[in-house]
Amino acid sequence: MIRQRIADGTYPPGTRVPSVVEMLEEFGIATTTGQKVHRGLRSEGLIYTEPGMGSFVSKNLPEDLAAAGGSSDDA
């Protein structure tokens, strides 16, 4: 879901994305799942994390987010 929101522009570059705790509340997922989502999005270069500030959509996104892997079902 976060990947889809990045792809469709709901979260444009530089925008803060939901924290793990916020994802738990919004999507009803486990903490471990939320951490995996953040880790995966970071490894794909879709988000970056500023300690103490949060995670943000990367300014240089891949042209084709579908090629970044995963499905739109990701939290």
Contacts in CASP RR format, 6 or more apart in sequence:
PFRMAT RR
TARGET T0000
AUTHOR 0000-0000-0000
METHOD contacts of the structure
MODEL  1
MIRQRIADGTYPPGTRVPSVVEMLEEFGIATTTGQKVHRGLRSEGLIYTE
PGMGSFVSKNLPEDLAAAGGSSDDA
1 27 0 8 1.000
1 72 0 8 1.000
1 73 0 8 1.000
1 74 0 8 1.000
1 75 0 8 1.000
2 11 0 8 1.000
2 17 0 8 1.000
2 18 0 8 1.000
2 23 0 8 1.000
2 37 0 8 1.000
2 41 0 8 1.000
2 74 0 8 1.000
2 75 0 8 1.000
3 41 0 8 1.000
3 46 0 8 1.000
3 65 0 8 1.000
3 68 0 8 1.000
3 70 0 8 1.000
3 72 0 8 1.000
3 74 0 8 1.000
4 72 0 8 1.000
4 74 0 8 1.000
5 11 0 8 1.000
5 17 0 8 1.000
6 17 0 8 1.000
6 41 0 8 1.000
6 46 0 8 1.000
6 47 0 8 1.000
6 57 0 8 1.000
6 61 0 8 1.000
6 65 0 8 1.000
7 65 0 8 1.000
7 66 0 8 1.000
7 72 0 8 1.000
11 17 0 8 1.000
11 57 0 8 1.000
12 57 0 8 1.000
13 57 0 8 1.000
13 58 0 8 1.000
13 59 0 8 1.000
13 60 0 8 1.000
13 61 0 8 1.000
14 56 0 8 1.000
14 57 0 8 1.000
14 58 0 8 1.000
14 59 0 8 1.000
15 56 0 8 1.000
15 57 0 8 1.000
16 53 0 8 1.000
16 54 0 8 1.000
16 55 0 8 1.000
16 56 0 8 1.000
17 41 0 8 1.000
17 47 0 8 1.000
17 55 0 8 1.000
17 56 0 8 1.000
17 57 0 8 1.000
18 26 0 8 1.000
19 54 0 8 1.000
19 55 0 8 1.000
20 31 0 8 1.000
20 34 0 8 1.000
20 35 0 8 1.000
20 37 0 8 1.000
20 38 0 8 1.000
23 29 0 8 1.000
23 34 0 8 1.000
23 37 0 8 1.000
23 75 0 8 1.000
24 30 0 8 1.000
24 31 0 8 1.000
24 34 0 8 1.000
27 75 0 8 1.000
29 37 0 8 1.000
29 75 0 8 1.000
33 75 0 8 1.000
34 75 0 8 1.000
37 74 0 8 1.000
37 75 0 8 1.000
38 47 0 8 1.000
38 49 0 8 1.000
38 55 0 8 1.000
41 47 0 8 1.000
41 55 0 8 1.000
42 48 0 8 1.000
42 49 0 8 1.000
42 55 0 8 1.000
44 62 0 8 1.000
44 68 0 8 1.000
44 69 0 8 1.000
45 58 0 8 1.000
45 61 0 8 1.000
45 62 0 8 1.000
45 68 0 8 1.000
46 57 0 8 1.000
46 58 0 8 1.000
46 61 0 8 1.000
46 62 0 8 1.000
46 65 0 8 1.000
46 68 0 8 1.000
47 55 0 8 1.000
47 56 0 8 1.000
47 57 0 8 1.000
47 58 0 8 1.000
48 55 0 8 1.000
48 56 0 8 1.000
48 58 0 8 1.000
49 55 0 8 1.000
49 56 0 8 1.000
50 56 0 8 1.000
62 68 0 8 1.000
END
